[in-house]
Amino acid sequence: MAVERERFYECEVKRRRVRAGGGYERFWKVKLIADALIDEDKEFRCKDCGGALKLFRRKMENAPPPHMEHKLKIDSEYCRAGIAFLKATDGRQPRMSANPVR
């Protein structure tokens, strides 16, 4: 039996923009993972909980498209989009990551 895994196809990527008063500021932007790879973005986080994600690139012909999943199990257990949270039957409430990517 195959193990069901998380698959996020959208995440937040760290970008920078010009400030009105000059200089740059960093901000998080929601983006499709395929687009983030094309744009060569380097910093990612979950758009729902702010937790760290790990990237899975398409390497074989029948592999799923590029996607991400939570690095930490605790993030998956309490993120509203996490597979462990969605399968939980104990009435837990979603929360932000205890170790968010900043």
Phi and psi restraints in degrees (range 20) as a CNS / XPLOR table:
assign (resid 1 and name C) (resid 2 and name N)
       (resid 2 and name CA) (resid 2 and name C) 1.0 -75.9 20.0 2
assign (resid 2 and name N) (resid 2 and name CA)
       (resid 2 and name C) (resid 3 and name N) 1.0 142.3 20.0 2
assign (resid 2 and name C) (resid 3 and name N)
       (resid 3 and name CA) (resid 3 and name C) 1.0 -83.0 20.0 2
assign (resid 3 and name N) (resid 3 and name CA)
       (resid 3 and name C) (resid 4 and name N) 1.0 130.0 20.0 2
assign (resid 3 and name C) (resid 4 and name N)
       (resid 4 and name CA) (resid 4 and name C) 1.0 -75.0 20.0 2
assign (resid 4 and name N) (resid 4 and name CA)
       (resid 4 and name C) (resid 5 and name N) 1.0 132.9 20.0 2
assign (resid 4 and name C) (resid 5 and name N)
       (resid 5 and name CA) (resid 5 and name C) 1.0 -122.4 20.0 2
assign (resid 5 and name N) (resid 5 and name CA)
       (resid 5 and name C) (resid 6 and name N) 1.0 156.0 20.0 2
assign (resid 5 and name C) (resid 6 and name N)
       (resid 6 and name CA) (resid 6 and name C) 1.0 -69.8 20.0 2
assign (resid 6 and name N) (resid 6 and name CA)
       (resid 6 and name C) (resid 7 and name N) 1.0 147.9 20.0 2
assign (resid 6 and name C) (resid 7 and name N)
       (resid 7 and name CA) (resid 7 and name C) 1.0 -146.8 20.0 2
assign (resid 7 and name N) (resid 7 and name CA)
       (resid 7 and name C) (resid 8 and name N) 1.0 108.2 20.0 2
assign (resid 7 and name C) (resid 8 and name N)
       (resid 8 and name CA) (resid 8 and name C) 1.0 -102.7 20.0 2
assign (resid 8 and name N) (resid 8 and name CA)
       (resid 8 and name C) (resid 9 and name N) 1.0 131.5 20.0 2
assign (resid 8 and name C) (resid 9 and name N)
       (resid 9 and name CA) (resid 9 and name C) 1.0 -109.3 20.0 2
assign (resid 9 and name N) (resid 9 and name CA)
       (resid 9 and name C) (resid 10 and name N) 1.0 2.7 20.0 2
assign (resid 9 and name C) (resid 10 and name N)
       (resid 10 and name CA) (resid 10 and name C) 1.0 -140.8 20.0 2
assign (resid 10 and name N) (resid 10 and name CA)
       (resid 10 and name C) (resid 11 and name N) 1.0 141.0 20.0 2
assign (resid 10 and name C) (resid 11 and name N)
       (resid 11 and name CA) (resid 11 and name C) 1.0 -151.3 20.0 2
assign (resid 11 and name N) (resid 11 and name CA)
       (resid 11 and name C) (resid 12 and name N) 1.0 -178.7 20.0 2
assign (resid 11 and name C) (resid 12 and name N)
       (resid 12 and name CA) (resid 12 and name C) 1.0 -101.1 20.0 2
assign (resid 12 and name N) (resid 12 and name CA)
       (resid 12 and name C) (resid 13 and name N) 1.0 139.0 20.0 2
assign (resid 12 and name C) (resid 13 and name N)
       (resid 13 and name CA) (resid 13 and name C) 1.0 -120.6 20.0 2
assign (resid 13 and name N) (resid 13 and name CA)
       (resid 13 and name C) (resid 14 and name N) 1.0 146.9 20.0 2
assign (resid 13 and name C) (resid 14 and name N)
       (resid 14 and name CA) (resid 14 and name C) 1.0 -83.1 20.0 2
assign (resid 14 and name N) (resid 14 and name CA)
       (resid 14 and name C) (resid 15 and name N) 1.0 127.4 20.0 2
assign (resid 14 and name C) (resid 15 and name N)
       (resid 15 and name CA) (resid 15 and name C) 1.0 -126.1 20.0 2
assign (resid 15 and name N) (resid 15 and name CA)
       (resid 15 and name C) (resid 16 and name N) 1.0 175.2 20.0 2
assign (resid 15 and name C) (resid 16 and name N)
       (resid 16 and name CA) (resid 16 and name C) 1.0 -137.1 20.0 2
assign (resid 16 and name N) (resid 16 and name CA)
       (resid 16 and name C) (resid 17 and name N) 1.0 151.4 20.0 2
assign (resid 16 and name C) (resid 17 and name N)
       (resid 17 and name CA) (resid 17 and name C) 1.0 -140.7 20.0 2
assign (resid 17 and name N) (resid 17 and name CA)
       (resid 17 and name C) (resid 18 and name N) 1.0 163.3 20.0 2
assign (resid 17 and name C) (resid 18 and name N)
       (resid 18 and name CA) (resid 18 and name C) 1.0 -79.0 20.0 2
assign (resid 18 and name N) (resid 18 and name CA)
       (resid 18 and name C) (resid 19 and name N) 1.0 131.7 20.0 2
assign (resid 18 and name C) (resid 19 and name N)
       (resid 19 and name CA) (resid 19 and name C) 1.0 -77.3 20.0 2
assign (resid 19 and name N) (resid 19 and name CA)
       (resid 19 and name C) (resid 20 and name N) 1.0 153.4 20.0 2
assign (resid 19 and name C) (resid 20 and name N)
       (resid 20 and name CA) (resid 20 and name C) 1.0 -61.6 20.0 2
assign (resid 20 and name N) (resid 20 and name CA)
       (resid 20 and name C) (resid 21 and name N) 1.0 -35.3 20.0 2
assign (resid 20 and name C) (resid 21 and name N)
       (resid 21 and name CA) (resid 21 and name C) 1.0 -88.7 20.0 2
assign (resid 21 and name N) (resid 21 and name CA)
       (resid 21 and name C) (resid 22 and name N) 1.0 6.6 20.0 2
assign (resid 21 and name C) (resid 22 and name N)
       (resid 22 and name CA) (resid 22 and name C) 1.0 102.8 20.0 2
assign (resid 22 and name N) (resid 22 and name CA)
       (resid 22 and name C) (resid 23 and name N) 1.0 158.1 20.0 2
assign (resid 22 and name C) (resid 23 and name N)
       (resid 23 and name CA) (resid 23 and name C) 1.0 82.2 20.0 2
assign (resid 23 and name N) (resid 23 and name CA)
       (resid 23 and name C) (resid 24 and name N) 1.0 -170.5 20.0 2
assign (resid 23 and name C) (resid 24 and name N)
       (resid 24 and name CA) (resid 24 and name C) 1.0 -122.2 20.0 2
assign (resid 24 and name N) (resid 24 and name CA)
       (resid 24 and name C) (resid 25 and name N) 1.0 155.9 20.0 2
assign (resid 24 and name C) (resid 25 and name N)
       (resid 25 and name CA) (resid 25 and name C) 1.0 -133.0 20.0 2
assign (resid 25 and name N) (resid 25 and name CA)
       (resid 25 and name C) (resid 26 and name N) 1.0 147.3 20.0 2
assign (resid 25 and name C) (resid 26 and name N)
       (resid 26 and name CA) (resid 26 and name C) 1.0 -91.6 20.0 2
assign (resid 26 and name N) (resid 26 and name CA)
       (resid 26 and name C) (resid 27 and name N) 1.0 146.8 20.0 2
assign (resid 26 and name C) (resid 27 and name N)
       (resid 27 and name CA) (resid 27 and name C) 1.0 -154.1 20.0 2
assign (resid 27 and name N) (resid 27 and name CA)
       (resid 27 and name C) (resid 28 and name N) 1.0 161.6 20.0 2
assign (resid 27 and name C) (resid 28 and name N)
       (resid 28 and name CA) (resid 28 and name C) 1.0 -101.5 20.0 2
assign (resid 28 and name N) (resid 28 and name CA)
       (resid 28 and name C) (resid 29 and name N) 1.0 134.8 20.0 2
assign (resid 28 and name C) (resid 29 and name N)
       (resid 29 and name CA) (resid 29 and name C) 1.0 -126.4 20.0 2
assign (resid 29 and name N) (resid 29 and name CA)
       (resid 29 and name C) (resid 30 and name N) 1.0 134.1 20.0 2
assign (resid 29 and name C) (resid 30 and name N)
       (resid 30 and name CA) (resid 30 and name C) 1.0 -75.9 20.0 2
assign (resid 30 and name N) (resid 30 and name CA)
       (resid 30 and name C) (resid 31 and name N) 1.0 132.9 20.0 2
assign (resid 30 and name C) (resid 31 and name N)
       (resid 31 and name CA) (resid 31 and name C) 1.0 -149.0 20.0 2
assign (resid 31 and name N) (resid 31 and name CA)
       (resid 31 and name C) (resid 32 and name N) 1.0 151.1 20.0 2
assign (resid 31 and name C) (resid 32 and name N)
       (resid 32 and name CA) (resid 32 and name C) 1.0 -69.2 20.0 2
assign (resid 32 and name N) (resid 32 and name CA)
       (resid 32 and name C) (resid 33 and name N) 1.0 140.9 20.0 2
assign (resid 32 and name C) (resid 33 and name N)
       (resid 33 and name CA) (resid 33 and name C) 1.0 -62.3 20.0 2
assign (resid 33 and name N) (resid 33 and name CA)
       (resid 33 and name C) (resid 34 and name N) 1.0 -40.4 20.0 2
assign (resid 33 and name C) (resid 34 and name N)
       (resid 34 and name CA) (resid 34 and name C) 1.0 -58.3 20.0 2
assign (resid 34 and name N) (resid 34 and name CA)
       (resid 34 and name C) (resid 35 and name N) 1.0 -41.4 20.0 2
assign (resid 34 and name C) (resid 35 and name N)
       (resid 35 and name CA) (resid 35 and name C) 1.0 -68.4 20.0 2
assign (resid 35 and name N) (resid 35 and name CA)
       (resid 35 and name C) (resid 36 and name N) 1.0 -38.6 20.0 2
assign (resid 35 and name C) (resid 36 and name N)
       (resid 36 and name CA) (resid 36 and name C) 1.0 -62.7 20.0 2
assign (resid 36 and name N) (resid 36 and name CA)
       (resid 36 and name C) (resid 37 and name N) 1.0 -36.8 20.0 2
assign (resid 36 and name C) (resid 37 and name N)
       (resid 37 and name CA) (resid 37 and name C) 1.0 -69.1 20.0 2
assign (resid 37 and name N) (resid 37 and name CA)
       (resid 37 and name C) (resid 38 and name N) 1.0 -40.3 20.0 2
assign (resid 37 and name C) (resid 38 and name N)
       (resid 38 and name CA) (resid 38 and name C) 1.0 -62.4 20.0 2
assign (resid 38 and name N) (resid 38 and name CA)
       (resid 38 and name C) (resid 39 and name N) 1.0 -41.0 20.0 2
assign (resid 38 and name C) (resid 39 and name N)
       (resid 39 and name CA) (resid 39 and name C) 1.0 -79.7 20.0 2
assign (resid 39 and name N) (resid 39 and name CA)
       (resid 39 and name C) (resid 40 and name N) 1.0 -2.4 20.0 2
assign (resid 39 and name C) (resid 40 and name N)
       (resid 40 and name CA) (resid 40 and name C) 1.0 59.5 20.0 2
assign (resid 40 and name N) (resid 40 and name CA)
       (resid 40 and name C) (resid 41 and name N) 1.0 37.8 20.0 2
assign (resid 40 and name C) (resid 41 and name N)
       (resid 41 and name CA) (resid 41 and name C) 1.0 -65.5 20.0 2
assign (resid 41 and name N) (resid 41 and name CA)
       (resid 41 and name C) (resid 42 and name N) 1.0 148.6 20.0 2
assign (resid 41 and name C) (resid 42 and name N)
       (resid 42 and name CA) (resid 42 and name C) 1.0 -116.2 20.0 2
assign (resid 42 and name N) (resid 42 and name CA)
       (resid 42 and name C) (resid 43 and name N) 1.0 -24.2 20.0 2
assign (resid 42 and name C) (resid 43 and name N)
       (resid 43 and name CA) (resid 43 and name C) 1.0 -113.4 20.0 2
assign (resid 43 and name N) (resid 43 and name CA)
       (resid 43 and name C) (resid 44 and name N) 1.0 123.4 20.0 2
assign (resid 43 and name C) (resid 44 and name N)
       (resid 44 and name CA) (resid 44 and name C) 1.0 -126.7 20.0 2
assign (resid 44 and name N) (resid 44 and name CA)
       (resid 44 and name C) (resid 45 and name N) 1.0 154.4 20.0 2
assign (resid 44 and name C) (resid 45 and name N)
       (resid 45 and name CA) (resid 45 and name C) 1.0 -155.7 20.0 2
assign (resid 45 and name N) (resid 45 and name CA)
       (resid 45 and name C) (resid 46 and name N) 1.0 161.5 20.0 2
assign (resid 45 and name C) (resid 46 and name N)
       (resid 46 and name CA) (resid 46 and name C) 1.0 -66.1 20.0 2
assign (resid 46 and name N) (resid 46 and name CA)
       (resid 46 and name C) (resid 47 and name N) 1.0 133.8 20.0 2
assign (resid 46 and name C) (resid 47 and name N)
       (resid 47 and name CA) (resid 47 and name C) 1.0 -74.8 20.0 2
assign (resid 47 and name N) (resid 47 and name CA)
       (resid 47 and name C) (resid 48 and name N) 1.0 -15.1 20.0 2
assign (resid 47 and name C) (resid 48 and name N)
       (resid 48 and name CA) (resid 48 and name C) 1.0 -97.1 20.0 2
assign (resid 48 and name N) (resid 48 and name CA)
       (resid 48 and name C) (resid 49 and name N) 1.0 -39.9 20.0 2
assign (resid 48 and name C) (resid 49 and name N)
       (resid 49 and name CA) (resid 49 and name C) 1.0 -118.7 20.0 2
assign (resid 49 and name N) (resid 49 and name CA)
       (resid 49 and name C) (resid 50 and name N) 1.0 -9.9 20.0 2
assign (resid 49 and name C) (resid 50 and name N)
       (resid 50 and name CA) (resid 50 and name C) 1.0 79.3 20.0 2
assign (resid 50 and name N) (resid 50 and name CA)
       (resid 50 and name C) (resid 51 and name N) 1.0 6.0 20.0 2
assign (resid 50 and name C) (resid 51 and name N)
       (resid 51 and name CA) (resid 51 and name C) 1.0 -77.6 20.0 2
assign (resid 51 and name N) (resid 51 and name CA)
       (resid 51 and name C) (resid 52 and name N) 1.0 163.8 20.0 2
assign (resid 51 and name C) (resid 52 and name N)
       (resid 52 and name CA) (resid 52 and name C) 1.0 -69.8 20.0 2
assign (resid 52 and name N) (resid 52 and name CA)
       (resid 52 and name C) (resid 53 and name N) 1.0 144.4 20.0 2
assign (resid 52 and name C) (resid 53 and name N)
       (resid 53 and name CA) (resid 53 and name C) 1.0 -123.4 20.0 2
assign (resid 53 and name N) (resid 53 and name CA)
       (resid 53 and name C) (resid 54 and name N) 1.0 153.3 20.0 2
assign (resid 53 and name C) (resid 54 and name N)
       (resid 54 and name CA) (resid 54 and name C) 1.0 -113.1 20.0 2
assign (resid 54 and name N) (resid 54 and name CA)
       (resid 54 and name C) (resid 55 and name N) 1.0 143.7 20.0 2
assign (resid 54 and name C) (resid 55 and name N)
       (resid 55 and name CA) (resid 55 and name C) 1.0 -94.7 20.0 2
assign (resid 55 and name N) (resid 55 and name CA)
       (resid 55 and name C) (resid 56 and name N) 1.0 138.2 20.0 2
assign (resid 55 and name C) (resid 56 and name N)
       (resid 56 and name CA) (resid 56 and name C) 1.0 -122.8 20.0 2
assign (resid 56 and name N) (resid 56 and name CA)
       (resid 56 and name C) (resid 57 and name N) 1.0 113.4 20.0 2
assign (resid 56 and name C) (resid 57 and name N)
       (resid 57 and name CA) (resid 57 and name C) 1.0 -92.7 20.0 2
assign (resid 57 and name N) (resid 57 and name CA)
       (resid 57 and name C) (resid 58 and name N) 1.0 155.6 20.0 2
assign (resid 57 and name C) (resid 58 and name N)
       (resid 58 and name CA) (resid 58 and name C) 1.0 -75.7 20.0 2
assign (resid 58 and name N) (resid 58 and name CA)
       (resid 58 and name C) (resid 59 and name N) 1.0 116.2 20.0 2
assign (resid 58 and name C) (resid 59 and name N)
       (resid 59 and name CA) (resid 59 and name C) 1.0 -115.7 20.0 2
assign (resid 59 and name N) (resid 59 and name CA)
       (resid 59 and name C) (resid 60 and name N) 1.0 -24.0 20.0 2
assign (resid 59 and name C) (resid 60 and name N)
       (resid 60 and name CA) (resid 60 and name C) 1.0 -118.8 20.0 2
assign (resid 60 and name N) (resid 60 and name CA)
       (resid 60 and name C) (resid 61 and name N) 1.0 163.3 20.0 2
assign (resid 60 and name C) (resid 61 and name N)
       (resid 61 and name CA) (resid 61 and name C) 1.0 -61.5 20.0 2
assign (resid 61 and name N) (resid 61 and name CA)
       (resid 61 and name C) (resid 62 and name N) 1.0 -42.6 20.0 2
assign (resid 61 and name C) (resid 62 and name N)
       (resid 62 and name CA) (resid 62 and name C) 1.0 -95.7 20.0 2
assign (resid 62 and name N) (resid 62 and name CA)
       (resid 62 and name C) (resid 63 and name N) 1.0 9.8 20.0 2
assign (resid 62 and name C) (resid 63 and name N)
       (resid 63 and name CA) (resid 63 and name C) 1.0 -73.5 20.0 2
assign (resid 63 and name N) (resid 63 and name CA)
       (resid 63 and name C) (resid 64 and name N) 1.0 155.1 20.0 2
assign (resid 63 and name C) (resid 64 and name N)
       (resid 64 and name CA) (resid 64 and name C) 1.0 -66.0 20.0 2
assign (resid 64 and name N) (resid 64 and name CA)
       (resid 64 and name C) (resid 65 and name N) 1.0 161.3 20.0 2
assign (resid 64 and name C) (resid 65 and name N)
       (resid 65 and name CA) (resid 65 and name C) 1.0 -63.2 20.0 2
assign (resid 65 and name N) (resid 65 and name CA)
       (resid 65 and name C) (resid 66 and name N) 1.0 166.0 20.0 2
assign (resid 65 and name C) (resid 66 and name N)
       (resid 66 and name CA) (resid 66 and name C) 1.0 -52.6 20.0 2
assign (resid 66 and name N) (resid 66 and name CA)
       (resid 66 and name C) (resid 67 and name N) 1.0 135.0 20.0 2
assign (resid 66 and name C) (resid 67 and name N)
       (resid 67 and name CA) (resid 67 and name C) 1.0 -152.4 20.0 2
assign (resid 67 and name N) (resid 67 and name CA)
       (resid 67 and name C) (resid 68 and name N) 1.0 174.4 20.0 2
assign (resid 67 and name C) (resid 68 and name N)
       (resid 68 and name CA) (resid 68 and name C) 1.0 -132.5 20.0 2
assign (resid 68 and name N) (resid 68 and name CA)
       (resid 68 and name C) (resid 69 and name N) 1.0 161.6 20.0 2
assign (resid 68 and name C) (resid 69 and name N)
       (resid 69 and name CA) (resid 69 and name C) 1.0 -144.0 20.0 2
assign (resid 69 and name N) (resid 69 and name CA)
       (resid 69 and name C) (resid 70 and name N) 1.0 162.4 20.0 2
assign (resid 69 and name C) (resid 70 and name N)
       (resid 70 and name CA) (resid 70 and name C) 1.0 -60.9 20.0 2
assign (resid 70 and name N) (resid 70 and name CA)
       (resid 70 and name C) (resid 71 and name N) 1.0 140.0 20.0 2
assign (resid 70 and name C) (resid 71 and name N)
       (resid 71 and name CA) (resid 71 and name C) 1.0 -74.8 20.0 2
assign (resid 71 and name N) (resid 71 and name CA)
       (resid 71 and name C) (resid 72 and name N) 1.0 -38.8 20.0 2
assign (resid 71 and name C) (resid 72 and name N)
       (resid 72 and name CA) (resid 72 and name C) 1.0 -102.8 20.0 2
assign (resid 72 and name N) (resid 72 and name CA)
       (resid 72 and name C) (resid 73 and name N) 1.0 131.6 20.0 2
assign (resid 72 and name C) (resid 73 and name N)
       (resid 73 and name CA) (resid 73 and name C) 1.0 -60.1 20.0 2
assign (resid 73 and name N) (resid 73 and name CA)
       (resid 73 and name C) (resid 74 and name N) 1.0 -37.9 20.0 2
assign (resid 73 and name C) (resid 74 and name N)
       (resid 74 and name CA) (resid 74 and name C) 1.0 -62.1 20.0 2
assign (resid 74 and name N) (resid 74 and name CA)
       (resid 74 and name C) (resid 75 and name N) 1.0 -34.0 20.0 2
assign (resid 74 and name C) (resid 75 and name N)
       (resid 75 and name CA) (resid 75 and name C) 1.0 -65.9 20.0 2
assign (resid 75 and name N) (resid 75 and name CA)
       (resid 75 and name C) (resid 76 and name N) 1.0 -42.7 20.0 2
assign (resid 75 and name C) (resid 76 and name N)
       (resid 76 and name CA) (resid 76 and name C) 1.0 -64.0 20.0 2
assign (resid 76 and name N) (resid 76 and name CA)
       (resid 76 and name C) (resid 77 and name N) 1.0 -33.7 20.0 2
assign (resid 76 and name C) (resid 77 and name N)
       (resid 77 and name CA) (resid 77 and name C) 1.0 -71.5 20.0 2
assign (resid 77 and name N) (resid 77 and name CA)
       (resid 77 and name C) (resid 78 and name N) 1.0 -23.6 20.0 2
assign (resid 77 and name C) (resid 78 and name N)
       (resid 78 and name CA) (resid 78 and name C) 1.0 -124.5 20.0 2
assign (resid 78 and name N) (resid 78 and name CA)
       (resid 78 and name C) (resid 79 and name N) 1.0 2.6 20.0 2
assign (resid 78 and name C) (resid 79 and name N)
       (resid 79 and name CA) (resid 79 and name C) 1.0 -84.8 20.0 2
assign (resid 79 and name N) (resid 79 and name CA)
       (resid 79 and name C) (resid 80 and name N) 1.0 135.4 20.0 2
assign (resid 79 and name C) (resid 80 and name N)
       (resid 80 and name CA) (resid 80 and name C) 1.0 -62.4 20.0 2
assign (resid 80 and name N) (resid 80 and name CA)
       (resid 80 and name C) (resid 81 and name N) 1.0 -20.1 20.0 2
assign (resid 80 and name C) (resid 81 and name N)
       (resid 81 and name CA) (resid 81 and name C) 1.0 -100.8 20.0 2
assign (resid 81 and name N) (resid 81 and name CA)
       (resid 81 and name C) (resid 82 and name N) 1.0 -4.0 20.0 2
assign (resid 81 and name C) (resid 82 and name N)
       (resid 82 and name CA) (resid 82 and name C) 1.0 -71.9 20.0 2
assign (resid 82 and name N) (resid 82 and name CA)
       (resid 82 and name C) (resid 83 and name N) 1.0 140.9 20.0 2
assign (resid 82 and name C) (resid 83 and name N)
       (resid 83 and name CA) (resid 83 and name C) 1.0 -63.8 20.0 2
assign (resid 83 and name N) (resid 83 and name CA)
       (resid 83 and name C) (resid 84 and name N) 1.0 -38.5 20.0 2
assign (resid 83 and name C) (resid 84 and name N)
       (resid 84 and name CA) (resid 84 and name C) 1.0 -66.2 20.0 2
assign (resid 84 and name N) (resid 84 and name CA)
       (resid 84 and name C) (resid 85 and name N) 1.0 -36.0 20.0 2
assign (resid 84 and name C) (resid 85 and name N)
       (resid 85 and name CA) (resid 85 and name C) 1.0 -67.4 20.0 2
assign (resid 85 and name N) (resid 85 and name CA)
       (resid 85 and name C) (resid 86 and name N) 1.0 -44.4 20.0 2
assign (resid 85 and name C) (resid 86 and name N)
       (resid 86 and name CA) (resid 86 and name C) 1.0 -65.8 20.0 2
assign (resid 86 and name N) (resid 86 and name CA)
       (resid 86 and name C) (resid 87 and name N) 1.0 -29.2 20.0 2
assign (resid 86 and name C) (resid 87 and name N)
       (resid 87 and name CA) (resid 87 and name C) 1.0 -88.7 20.0 2
assign (resid 87 and name N) (resid 87 and name CA)
       (resid 87 and name C) (resid 88 and name N) 1.0 -13.3 20.0 2
assign (resid 87 and name C) (resid 88 and name N)
       (resid 88 and name CA) (resid 88 and name C) 1.0 -65.6 20.0 2
assign (resid 88 and name N) (resid 88 and name CA)
       (resid 88 and name C) (resid 89 and name N) 1.0 143.3 20.0 2
assign (resid 88 and name C) (resid 89 and name N)
       (resid 89 and name CA) (resid 89 and name C) 1.0 -118.8 20.0 2
assign (resid 89 and name N) (resid 89 and name CA)
       (resid 89 and name C) (resid 90 and name N) 1.0 14.1 20.0 2
assign (resid 89 and name C) (resid 90 and name N)
       (resid 90 and name CA) (resid 90 and name C) 1.0 -96.6 20.0 2
assign (resid 90 and name N) (resid 90 and name CA)
       (resid 90 and name C) (resid 91 and name N) 1.0 7.6 20.0 2
assign (resid 90 and name C) (resid 91 and name N)
       (resid 91 and name CA) (resid 91 and name C) 1.0 76.6 20.0 2
assign (resid 91 and name N) (resid 91 and name CA)
       (resid 91 and name C) (resid 92 and name N) 1.0 18.9 20.0 2
assign (resid 91 and name C) (resid 92 and name N)
       (resid 92 and name CA) (resid 92 and name C) 1.0 -62.6 20.0 2
assign (resid 92 and name N) (resid 92 and name CA)
       (resid 92 and name C) (resid 93 and name N) 1.0 155.2 20.0 2
assign (resid 92 and name C) (resid 93 and name N)
       (resid 93 and name CA) (resid 93 and name C) 1.0 -105.1 20.0 2
assign (resid 93 and name N) (resid 93 and name CA)
       (resid 93 and name C) (resid 94 and name N) 1.0 144.2 20.0 2
assign (resid 93 and name C) (resid 94 and name N)
       (resid 94 and name CA) (resid 94 and name C) 1.0 -68.0 20.0 2
assign (resid 94 and name N) (resid 94 and name CA)
       (resid 94 and name C) (resid 95 and name N) 1.0 152.3 20.0 2
assign (resid 94 and name C) (resid 95 and name N)
       (resid 95 and name CA) (resid 95 and name C) 1.0 -151.1 20.0 2
assign (resid 95 and name N) (resid 95 and name CA)
       (resid 95 and name C) (resid 96 and name N) 1.0 163.8 20.0 2
assign (resid 95 and name C) (resid 96 and name N)
       (resid 96 and name CA) (resid 96 and name C) 1.0 -71.8 20.0 2
assign (resid 96 and name N) (resid 96 and name CA)
       (resid 96 and name C) (resid 97 and name N) 1.0 159.2 20.0 2
assign (resid 96 and name C) (resid 97 and name N)
       (resid 97 and name CA) (resid 97 and name C) 1.0 -61.3 20.0 2
assign (resid 97 and name N) (resid 97 and name CA)
       (resid 97 and name C) (resid 98 and name N) 1.0 140.9 20.0 2
assign (resid 97 and name C) (resid 98 and name N)
       (resid 98 and name CA) (resid 98 and name C) 1.0 -72.9 20.0 2
assign (resid 98 and name N) (resid 98 and name CA)
       (resid 98 and name C) (resid 99 and name N) 1.0 -19.6 20.0 2
assign (resid 98 and name C) (resid 99 and name N)
       (resid 99 and name CA) (resid 99 and name C) 1.0 -128.1 20.0 2
assign (resid 99 and name N) (resid 99 and name CA)
       (resid 99 and name C) (resid 100 and name N) 1.0 66.7 20.0 2
assign (resid 99 and name C) (resid 100 and name N)
       (resid 100 and name CA) (resid 100 and name C) 1.0 -69.0 20.0 2
assign (resid 100 and name N) (resid 100 and name CA)
       (resid 100 and name C) (resid 101 and name N) 1.0 151.5 20.0 2
assign (resid 100 and name C) (resid 101 and name N)
       (resid 101 and name CA) (resid 101 and name C) 1.0 -79.2 20.0 2
assign (resid 101 and name N) (resid 101 and name CA)
       (resid 101 and name C) (resid 102 and name N) 1.0 127.4 20.0 2
